[in-house]
């Protein structure tokens, strides 16, 4: 019985260690809005290649339409000025392992303009 409890606690702690909070910082290389309103973002300095952030006009990826428009405004400002931004995550990935051409996962804060 005691061994089973120890094994369960070890498994729980190991699974929690797989998720971490981290931030990615870099410049905005590309921002596009598709005909369906999907906002596509790329930043080589962050390691992010063409990821989907949100969709204008509907709630997508946990982002409502109005905040999505604000995110686009921040990204356009950063792109136009060359300023850096931060995006904060909580998942098992890293800045450079988010899959291209997919919804950005684990993202919980940002973009934060420097």
N, C-alpha and C positions, 0 to 999 in steps of 0.2 A: 504494500500500500504506500509506504513512505517513498519507495523508489519511483512509483508511478507519479506521485505528486512532484518530486524533484524533476522528473522528465518533462512533465507538463509545464512547470515553471521555466525550465531551460528552453523549451520550444517557444514559449510566449516571449521571453526576452530576446531570443534570436530573431523572431519575426518582427519585433519592434525595431531592432537594430537595422533592419533592411530599409526602413524609412528614415530620411534625414531632412532637416531644413537646410536649404542652401540658397544662395543668390547668384544670379548670372548678371554680369555687367559688360556693356559694350555699346557700340554705335548701331544705328539703324541703317542697314544697307538697302533694304527694300521694304516697301509697304504697298500692298495692292488690295483692292476690293473687287471681288468677283461680281459677275452680273447677278448672282443670287444674294449678294451682300456679305459673303464670307470674307473676313479680314485675314489676309495672308501676310506674314511678317518673316523677315530673314535678317540675321546678324552673324556674319562670319566670326567677328571678334567674341561673340558669346558662344559660338558653336551651334547656333540654331539655324537650320536650313529650311526655309519655306514651311513654317508651321501655321496652323489655323488658330486664331485667338478667340474670335467671337463672330457673330453674324448680325449685321445691321438689320433691324426690322423684326427680329424674333429673339427669344432667349435661347442661347446655345452655349455649350461649354460652361454653364453656370453663370453666364454674363447676360444681363438684361440689355435691351436695345439702347437705352439712353447711356448707360455707362460704356457700352461698346463705342458709341460715337465719341465719347470723351477720350477713350483709349486711342482711337484713330487720331484725334487732335494732338495728343501727347506724342504719338509716334511720328506724325508729320512734322511737328515742331522739332523733335530731336533730329530727324532726317535733314531738315532744312538748315539747321544750325550746326550740325555735327556734334551735338551734345550726347553724352552717354546716358543710358538708362539702366535701371536695375529691374529685374523680375525675380520674385521670390517663389520658391517651390518647397513642397514637402512630399517627396516620393522616393522611390528607390533608384531613380535615374541620376544623371549628372548633366551639366550644361550641354555637353557635346553628345549625349546619347539619346536625346529626344528624337523620335522618328520624323523624318521629313514627310511632308504632304499628309499630315495627320493632325488631329486636335491636340493642342498642348495640354499635357496632363500634369497634375500636381501643382499647378500654378495657383497661388492664392493671393498675391499682392503685386501691384505694379501695373504698368510701367511707372517707375519713379524717375523723374527727369533730374539730371545733375546740373 
